[in-house]
Amino acid sequence: MERAVFVYTTYPSVVEAEAAGRALVEARLCACVNILPGMVSLYRWRGAIERGDEVVMIIKTRSALAEGVRAAVRRMHSYTTPAILVLPIENVDPDYHAWILAETQGGGAT
């Protein structure tokens, strides 16, 4: 059976994250997104240490759609280099896994 994966990314605002998340769910590229506001990021960018307020988005999908999710996030993202990490899920409740697979059946491009 196909594996479920999380796709982790960050956005500069809840508004941008919600718009992208809605588009992903509507296109059936994922079953669900979780948007977690209030994150502070410290990172090096172009030789300087930067600080930014961000929101985390966790995208729940099937492994076969991970590349489509990555491409869609990249297309819709305002960052030049967005964080996009695909994380395999080691174990998942069978009913929840079935729901992810059902909700992403026929997933396509945004």
C-alpha positions as CSV (number, residue, x, y, z in Angstrom):
1,M,0.0,0.0,0.0
2,E,1.2,3.5,-0.8
3,R,2.9,5.4,2.0
4,A,1.7,8.6,3.5
5,V,4.1,11.5,3.8
6,F,4.2,14.9,5.4
7,V,5.5,17.9,3.4
8,Y,6.8,20.6,5.7
9,T,7.1,24.2,4.5
10,T,6.9,27.7,6.0
11,Y,5.2,30.9,4.9
12,P,5.6,34.5,5.8
13,S,1.9,34.9,6.8
14,V,-1.2,33.0,7.7
15,V,-3.0,34.6,4.7
16,E,-0.5,33.2,2.2
17,A,-0.4,29.8,3.9
18,E,-4.2,29.5,3.9
19,A,-4.5,30.4,0.2
20,A,-1.8,27.8,-0.7
21,G,-3.3,25.2,1.6
22,R,-6.8,25.7,0.2
23,A,-5.5,25.3,-3.3
24,L,-3.7,22.1,-2.4
25,V,-6.8,20.6,-0.7
26,E,-9.1,21.7,-3.6
27,A,-6.7,20.0,-6.1
28,R,-6.7,16.8,-4.0
29,L,-2.9,17.0,-3.8
30,C,-3.3,16.5,-0.1
31,A,-6.0,15.4,2.4
32,C,-5.2,18.1,5.0
33,V,-2.9,21.0,5.9
34,N,-2.1,22.2,9.4
35,I,-1.1,25.8,9.7
36,L,0.8,26.7,12.8
37,P,1.3,30.5,13.3
38,G,3.8,32.2,15.6
39,M,7.1,30.7,14.6
40,V,10.3,32.8,14.7
41,S,13.0,31.7,12.3
42,L,16.7,32.6,12.5
43,Y,18.7,31.8,9.4
44,R,21.6,32.8,7.2
45,W,20.7,34.4,3.9
46,R,23.1,36.0,1.5
47,G,25.8,36.2,4.1
48,A,23.8,37.7,6.9
49,I,21.9,36.3,9.8
50,E,18.2,37.1,9.4
51,R,15.2,36.9,11.7
52,G,11.7,36.3,10.4
53,D,8.2,35.7,11.7
54,E,6.7,32.7,9.9
55,V,4.0,30.1,10.0
56,V,4.6,26.4,9.6
57,M,2.5,24.3,7.2
58,I,2.4,20.6,7.4
59,I,0.8,19.0,4.4
60,K,-0.5,15.4,4.7
61,T,-0.5,13.5,1.4
62,R,0.5,10.2,-0.3
63,S,4.1,9.6,-1.5
64,A,3.1,9.6,-5.2
65,L,1.8,13.2,-4.9
66,A,4.8,14.6,-3.0
67,E,6.5,15.9,-6.2
68,G,3.3,17.5,-7.3
69,V,2.8,19.1,-3.9
70,R,6.4,20.4,-4.0
71,A,5.9,21.9,-7.5
72,A,2.6,23.5,-6.5
73,V,4.1,25.0,-3.3
74,R,7.0,26.4,-5.2
75,R,4.7,27.9,-7.8
76,M,2.5,29.6,-5.2
77,H,5.2,30.7,-2.8
78,S,6.5,34.2,-2.4
79,Y,9.9,33.1,-1.2
80,T,12.8,32.7,-3.7
81,T,13.9,29.5,-1.9
82,P,11.0,28.1,0.1
83,A,11.7,25.3,2.6
84,I,10.0,22.2,1.2
85,L,10.9,18.9,3.0
86,V,9.2,15.6,2.3
87,L,9.1,13.5,5.5
88,P,8.2,9.8,5.4
89,I,5.7,8.6,8.0
90,E,7.0,5.5,9.8
91,N,3.6,4.4,11.1
92,V,0.0,5.7,10.7
93,D,-3.4,4.6,12.0
94,P,-5.0,2.4,9.3
95,D,-8.2,4.4,9.3
96,Y,-6.4,7.7,9.0
97,H,-4.2,6.3,6.3
98,A,-7.2,5.2,4.3
99,W,-8.7,8.7,4.7
100,I,-5.5,10.3,3.3
101,L,-5.6,7.9,0.3
102,A,-9.3,8.5,-0.3
103,E,-9.1,12.3,-0.1
104,T,-6.1,12.4,-2.5
105,Q,-7.6,10.0,-5.1
106,G,-7.2,11.7,-8.5
107,G,-5.0,14.4,-7.1
108,G,-3.9,16.8,-9.8
109,A,-2.2,20.2,-10.5
110,T,-3.4,23.5,-9.1
